[in-house]
Amino acid sequence: MGLPARLLPILLLLWPLATDVAAQEPPAEEEAVARGRYLLHAAGCVTCHTAEAEDAVPLAGGRALQTPFGTFRTPNLTPDPETGLGGWSAAQFRAALREGLAPDGSPYYPAFPYPSYAGMTEADADDLFAYLQSLTPVRNAVPDHDLDFPFSLRPGLWAWRWLHFDAAPFAPDPEQGEAWNRGAYLVEHLGHCGECHTPRNFAGATEEARRLAGNPQGPEGKRVPNITPHQEDGIGAWDATDMTFFLETGFLPDGDVAGGAMAPVIKDSTSRLTAEDRAAIAAYLLALPPLPDE
């Protein structure tokens, strides 16, 4: 059955508008890249994967991480086919983030925070990969790690994984609200806060009983503070406004400014989050069980 003749002029007038709207909708690939750019900052990739030299190219790798086990050097995340991620597939990238495995199947050292990234959703991992693949390739061959014996023996990582690695994905708590669950995902997985704010045992694994209760020997051997809501040792005297303002600006409630390893985290990561995500982080941290500092 044909359209009434009186509707034809109206449809002809609306057709250009409809096609213009369709043309303005970004392709799915562009949407994935935009989401990936946000996830890059939420996951704190820029700070660690950029060398400390003033002329260093962001995300081209080469930053030296000093640890009790030796010096780790972060890899090139640009899509250079020889020194970066140019030859990788999305599935290989997911395996690196969520399983801690290189494309050849060998295990990564947990200096790469895959124990936290393991909880990342598949969609977030794919969007992050889409953004990294959109970057300009930069040729930068990063030197190997310089580790003490026996930590230089990579096969030993299989035993470490068996003892300390849980690849379970993030599961929202149905008894908690949306903000709490979003904060848990950001803190425990994307933001991997526990990697620095939790003390580690002799094997370099985080001590889960003291999660986020401060680390006496964090990056560069410096102390990392307790971020549980303990009144004396942690952030128990903070309120949600204190926390969100700190994450946005780096200013502490007493007027001091974040320094050390936290300064670049504020600059490259938490200040770039949405206000809603900063509020979710605050809601989660302030609801944690308070733990005293070591």
C-alpha positions in Angstrom: 0.0 0.0 0.0 1.5 3.3 -1.1 2.0 6.4 1.1 -0.7 9.1 0.8 0.3 11.7 -1.7 0.1 14.5 0.8 2.9 13.0 2.9 5.4 12.9 0.0 6.4 16.6 0.2 7.0 16.3 3.9 9.2 13.3 3.5 11.2 15.0 0.8 11.8 17.9 3.2 12.8 15.7 6.1 15.1 13.4 4.1 18.1 15.8 4.0 17.8 16.3 7.7 17.8 12.6 8.4 20.8 12.0 6.3 22.7 14.9 7.9 22.1 13.5 11.4 23.3 10.1 10.3 26.4 11.6 8.8 27.1 13.4 12.1 27.0 10.2 14.2 30.6 9.1 14.8 31.6 5.7 13.5 31.9 2.9 16.1 35.7 3.0 15.7 35.8 6.6 16.7 33.6 6.0 19.7 35.9 3.2 20.8 39.0 5.4 20.5 37.3 8.2 22.5 36.4 5.7 25.3 39.9 4.3 25.1 41.4 7.7 25.6 39.4 8.2 28.8 40.3 4.7 30.0 44.0 5.4 29.4 43.9 8.1 32.0 41.8 6.1 34.4 44.3 3.2 34.1 47.3 5.5 34.8 49.2 4.4 31.7 50.8 7.7 30.8 52.9 8.1 33.9 54.5 4.7 33.9 54.9 4.3 30.1 56.6 7.7 29.5 60.3 8.1 30.2 61.4 10.8 32.6 63.5 12.8 30.1 62.0 16.2 29.2 61.8 15.3 25.5 60.3 11.9 26.1 57.4 10.9 23.8 54.3 10.0 25.9 53.6 6.2 26.0 56.8 5.3 24.1 58.1 3.5 27.2 61.5 3.5 28.8 60.7 4.7 32.3 62.9 3.0 34.9 61.1 1.6 37.9 63.4 1.0 40.9 62.3 -1.9 43.1 63.9 -4.2 45.7 64.2 -6.8 43.0 66.1 -4.6 40.5 65.1 -2.1 37.8 62.1 -2.7 35.5 61.7 -0.7 32.3 58.3 0.0 30.9 57.5 -1.0 27.3 56.5 1.1 24.3 52.7 1.3 23.9 52.6 3.1 20.6 51.8 1.0 17.5 55.3 0.8 16.2 55.5 -2.7 14.5 59.0 -3.5 15.8 59.3 -1.8 19.2 55.7 -1.3 20.2 52.3 -2.8 19.9 52.0 -2.6 16.1 52.0 -6.3 15.5 49.6 -7.1 18.4 46.0 -8.2 18.1 43.2 -7.1 20.4 43.1 -10.7 21.9 46.8 -10.5 22.7 46.4 -7.2 24.4 43.5 -8.6 26.5 45.7 -11.5 27.5 48.4 -9.1 28.6 46.1 -7.0 30.7 43.8 -9.7 32.1 46.1 -12.7 32.2 49.6 -11.3 32.5 50.8 -13.1 29.4 52.9 -11.9 26.5 52.0 -12.7 22.9 54.5 -15.6 23.0 52.8 -17.0 26.0 55.5 -16.1 28.5 54.5 -14.5 31.8 55.0 -10.9 32.7 56.6 -9.7 35.9 54.0 -8.3 38.3 55.7 -4.9 38.2 53.2 -4.6 35.3 50.0 -4.4 37.4 48.1 -7.1 35.6 47.0 -8.6 39.0 44.8 -5.5 39.2 44.0 -5.2 35.5 42.8 -8.8 35.5 39.4 -7.4 36.7 39.1 -5.1 33.7 36.1 -5.8 31.4 36.8 -7.1 28.0 35.1 -4.1 26.5 37.3 -1.7 28.3 40.4 -3.6 27.3 39.3 -3.5 23.7 38.6 0.2 23.8 41.9 1.0 25.4 43.7 -1.0 22.7 41.7 0.9 20.0 43.0 4.2 21.4 46.6 2.9 21.6 46.4 1.7 18.0 45.3 5.2 16.9 48.5 6.8 18.1 51.4 7.8 15.9 53.9 4.9 15.9 57.2 5.8 17.7 60.3 3.7 17.3 61.8 3.3 20.7 63.6 0.0 21.6 63.4 -0.2 25.4 66.3 -1.9 27.2 65.7 -5.1 29.1 65.0 -5.2 32.8 68.0 -5.2 35.0 67.1 -7.6 37.8 69.0 -9.3 40.6 69.4 -13.1 40.7 67.2 -15.2 41.0 64.5 -12.7 40.0 66.0 -12.5 36.6 64.9 -16.1 35.9 61.5 -15.6 34.2 60.4 -19.2 34.5 60.1 -18.7 38.2 57.1 -16.4 37.5 54.9 -19.5 36.9 55.3 -20.5 40.5 54.6 -16.9 41.6 51.4 -16.8 39.5 50.2 -20.1 41.0 50.7 -18.8 44.5 49.6 -15.1 44.1 47.6 -14.5 41.0 43.8 -14.6 40.7 42.5 -13.9 37.3 38.8 -13.4 38.4 37.0 -10.6 36.6 35.4 -7.8 38.6 32.0 -8.8 39.9 29.7 -5.9 41.2 28.4 -6.4 44.7 24.6 -6.5 44.5 24.3 -5.3 48.1 26.2 -2.0 47.3 25.0 0.9 45.2 26.1 1.9 41.7 28.6 4.6 42.9 30.3 2.1 45.3 30.6 -0.5 42.6 32.0 2.0 40.1 34.5 3.2 42.7 35.5 -0.4 43.5 36.2 -1.0 39.8 38.2 2.2 39.5 40.2 1.7 42.7 40.8 -2.0 42.6 41.2 -2.6 38.8 41.5 0.3 36.4 43.3 2.7 38.8 45.2 -0.2 40.5 45.6 1.8 43.7 46.5 -1.2 45.8 49.6 -1.8 43.8 51.3 1.1 45.5 49.1 1.6 48.6 49.3 -2.0 49.9 52.4 -3.5 51.5 54.1 -6.4 49.8 55.6 -9.6 51.2 59.1 -11.0 50.5 57.9 -12.3 47.1 56.6 -9.0 46.0 52.9 -10.0 46.3 50.5 -7.6 48.0 49.4 -8.5 51.5 45.6 -8.6 51.1 44.9 -8.5 54.8 46.4 -5.0 54.8 45.0 -3.8 51.5 45.3 0.0 50.9 46.6 0.4 54.5 49.9 2.0 53.3 53.2 0.7 52.0 56.5 1.4 53.8 58.4 0.7 50.7 56.6 2.0 47.6 58.0 3.5 44.3 61.6 4.5 44.6 61.7 3.0 48.1 59.4 5.8 49.5 56.5 5.3 51.9 53.0 5.3 50.5 50.2 6.5 52.8 47.3 4.6 54.2 44.1 5.3 52.3 41.6 3.4 54.4 39.3 5.6 56.6 41.3 5.0 59.8 40.9 8.1 61.9 44.6 8.5 63.0 46.5 6.7 60.3 44.4 7.0 57.2 41.8 9.3 55.6 39.1 8.9 58.3 39.1 12.6 59.0 38.4 13.3 55.3 34.9 13.7 53.8 33.8 13.1 50.3 34.4 16.7 49.3 38.0 16.5 50.6 38.6 13.4 48.6 37.2 14.6 45.3 39.0 18.0 45.6 42.2 16.2 46.2 41.8 13.8 43.3 41.1 16.8 41.0 43.7 19.3 42.2 46.2 17.5 44.4 45.4 19.7 47.4 45.1 18.0 50.8 42.6 19.1 53.4 45.3 20.9 55.4 46.3 22.9 52.3 49.5 20.9 51.5 49.9 19.5 48.0 50.5 15.9 46.9 54.1 15.2 46.1 56.2 12.2 45.2 54.7 9.5 43.0 51.2 10.8 43.6 51.8 14.1 41.9 51.9 12.6 38.4 49.0 10.4 39.2 46.9 13.5 39.9 48.2 15.2 36.8 47.9 12.3 34.3 45.0 10.3 35.8 42.6 11.4 38.5 42.3 15.1 37.5 41.2 13.9 34.0 38.3 11.7 35.3 34.7 12.9 35.4 33.3 14.4 38.6 31.1 11.3 38.8 34.1 8.9 38.8 36.0 10.9 41.4 32.9 10.9 43.6 32.6 7.1 43.1 36.3 6.6 44.2 35.6 8.7 47.3 32.4 6.7 48.1 34.3 3.4 47.8 37.4 4.5 49.8 35.5 6.1 52.6 33.3 3.0 53.0 36.3 0.6 53.4 37.1 -1.0 56.8 39.5 1.3 58.6 43.0 -0.3 59.1 45.8 1.0 61.2 49.1 1.8 59.6 52.0 -0.5 60.0 
